[in-house]
Amino acid sequence: MTKRTQVVLVRHAQTEMITKNRIHGHSDSPLSQKGIRDANKTADRLREQSFDVFYSSSIGRAMSTAEIIGDALNMTPVPTDGLKERYYGWLEGKPLSLFDRPAWKRGQILPHR
């Protein structure tokens, strides 16, 4: 008999930065009211599931989401730095629209020469 490993991935709930269409990366933002409601819905959905371990990114928005879910599971999320979102440097906190097309094509920054 082969033992199976099942992995369940849940992304953090909506944040205030998301509502403003801002780039997160390592920058943090609290969950929005909608985010809190959605995290509670996810918790309700997972409530009857059984998990051996429960990891979360150590970033606040992910831990907030994980703590809501953890309460439903009677589990404490293990903060894990290796699950952090990508670091976007100077783009963090900037409008998400910067990813729509290169900023230099919009005249906002000059291309490197």
C-alpha positions, 0 to 999 in steps of 0.5 A: 500500500502506497501512502499518499501525500495531499497538499492543500494551498490557500492564498492569503485573503484580500488586503487593503493594498489589493483593494487599491491595486497596489503591488505587495511583494514583501510589503505587508497590508492588513486584510480588508473586511472582504478578506476577513469574510473570505478567510472565514468562508475558507475556514468553514470549508476546511473545518471538517478536514484533517491535516498533519501540519499547517504552514503559512508564509510569515508575512502578516497578511498570510498569517492573519488568513492562516490564523482564521483558518487555524481557529477552525481547524484547531491548529496553529499555523507554522510561520515559514519564511520560505513561503514568502511572496516574491520581493519586488524591490522599488515596485512594492507599494506601486500601482499594479498597472506597472505590470500591464506593460513596461513602464518605459513604454508609458513614458514613466521611466527611461529604458537602460542604455 
